[in-house]
């Protein structure tokens, strides 16, 4: 019965390097419907702030000042000291320019103060 092949040294080295790194994505949007996405391979145990700092030149070239933006992982705000794991997506979020409640109030006023209301049957009330 043949014995199972031993892993080669190069395979062991690749596995050791993979265990010592994490692959993450960094995403930001400078405008509506335009998202920039960068894939990063970073050392394991790196924080969100360190990952953003590793891309400082690229972010500056895009006209982005990372200090003015909030960091989030998959849409949930995190502290800059949060440790990254493999597959995380760091999102740089802009500050809101308009309060959502105020925007809703302005849209309502723009409709003449009347919102479309539906009855149970789905037809507009007339």
C-alpha positions as CSV (number, residue, x, y, z in Angstrom):
1,X,0.0,0.0,0.0
2,X,1.6,3.3,-1.0
3,X,2.1,5.8,1.7
4,X,0.7,9.3,1.5
5,X,3.1,11.8,0.0
6,X,4.7,14.2,2.5
7,X,4.1,17.9,1.9
8,X,7.0,19.5,0.2
9,X,8.9,22.3,1.9
10,X,7.5,24.9,-0.6
11,X,3.9,23.8,0.4
12,X,4.7,24.2,4.0
13,X,6.2,27.6,3.4
14,X,3.2,28.8,1.4
15,X,0.9,27.6,4.2
16,X,3.0,29.4,6.9
17,X,2.9,32.6,4.9
18,X,-0.8,32.3,4.3
19,X,-1.3,31.8,8.1
20,X,0.8,35.0,8.8
21,X,-1.3,37.2,6.5
22,X,-4.9,38.3,6.0
23,X,-6.6,39.3,2.8
24,X,-8.9,42.3,3.2
25,X,-10.7,44.8,0.9
26,X,-10.7,48.6,1.4
27,X,-13.7,50.4,-0.2
28,X,-14.7,54.0,-0.4
29,X,-16.9,56.2,-2.6
30,X,-16.2,59.8,-3.6
31,X,-19.6,60.1,-5.2
32,X,-22.9,58.4,-6.0
33,X,-22.7,55.1,-7.8
34,X,-18.8,55.2,-7.8
35,X,-17.0,52.8,-5.5
36,X,-13.3,52.2,-5.4
37,X,-12.2,48.8,-4.1
38,X,-8.6,47.8,-3.3
39,X,-7.6,44.2,-2.3
40,X,-4.9,44.1,0.3
41,X,-2.7,41.3,1.7
42,X,-1.5,42.4,5.1
43,X,0.3,40.8,8.1
44,X,-2.0,39.0,10.5
45,X,-2.9,40.9,13.6
46,X,-3.0,44.3,11.9
47,X,-5.6,46.9,13.0
48,X,-8.0,48.9,10.9
49,X,-6.0,52.1,11.4
50,X,-2.8,50.3,10.3
51,X,-4.5,48.9,7.2
52,X,-5.7,52.3,6.2
53,X,-2.3,53.8,6.8
54,X,-0.7,51.2,4.5
55,X,-2.8,52.7,1.6
56,X,-2.2,56.3,2.5
57,X,-0.5,57.2,-0.8
58,X,-3.3,55.6,-2.9
59,X,-6.0,57.3,-0.8
60,X,-4.2,60.7,-1.1
61,X,-4.0,60.3,-4.8
62,X,-7.8,59.8,-4.9
63,X,-8.2,63.0,-3.0
64,X,-9.3,61.3,0.2
65,X,-8.3,62.4,3.7
66,X,-8.8,59.2,5.7
67,X,-8.8,61.1,9.0
68,X,-12.1,62.8,8.0
69,X,-13.9,59.5,7.3
70,X,-15.3,56.8,9.7
71,X,-14.1,53.2,9.3
72,X,-16.6,50.4,9.2
73,X,-16.4,46.6,8.6
74,X,-19.2,45.5,6.4
75,X,-21.3,48.6,7.2
76,X,-20.8,48.5,11.0
77,X,-18.6,51.1,12.6
78,X,-15.5,49.8,14.3
79,X,-12.7,51.3,16.4
80,X,-9.5,52.0,14.6
81,X,-7.8,49.5,16.9
82,X,-10.0,46.7,15.8
83,X,-8.0,43.6,14.7
84,X,-8.7,42.5,11.1
85,X,-9.4,38.9,10.1
86,X,-9.2,37.2,6.7
87,X,-12.0,38.3,4.4
88,X,-12.9,41.6,6.2
89,X,-14.1,44.5,4.1
90,X,-13.1,47.9,5.4
91,X,-15.4,50.7,4.3
92,X,-14.5,54.4,4.6
93,X,-17.8,56.2,5.3
94,X,-18.3,59.9,4.7
95,X,-20.1,62.1,7.2
96,X,-23.8,62.7,6.4
97,X,-24.3,66.1,4.7
98,X,-28.0,66.1,5.6
99,X,-29.8,64.6,8.5
100,X,-32.0,61.8,7.2
101,X,-35.1,63.1,9.1
102,X,-34.6,66.5,7.6
103,X,-34.2,65.1,4.1
104,X,-37.5,63.1,4.5
105,X,-39.3,66.3,5.7
106,X,-38.0,68.3,2.7
107,X,-39.2,65.5,0.3
108,X,-42.6,65.5,1.9
109,X,-42.9,69.3,1.5
110,X,-41.8,69.0,-2.1
111,X,-44.8,66.7,-2.7
112,X,-47.1,69.5,-1.7
113,X,-47.5,68.2,1.9
114,X,-49.4,65.1,0.6
115,X,-47.9,61.7,0.5
116,X,-49.4,59.0,-1.7
117,X,-51.6,56.7,0.4
118,X,-52.7,53.3,-0.5
119,X,-55.9,51.5,0.6
120,X,-56.0,47.8,1.5
121,X,-56.9,46.9,-2.1
122,X,-53.8,48.6,-3.5
123,X,-55.7,51.4,-5.3
124,X,-55.1,55.0,-4.5
125,X,-57.7,56.6,-2.4
126,X,-59.5,59.2,-4.4
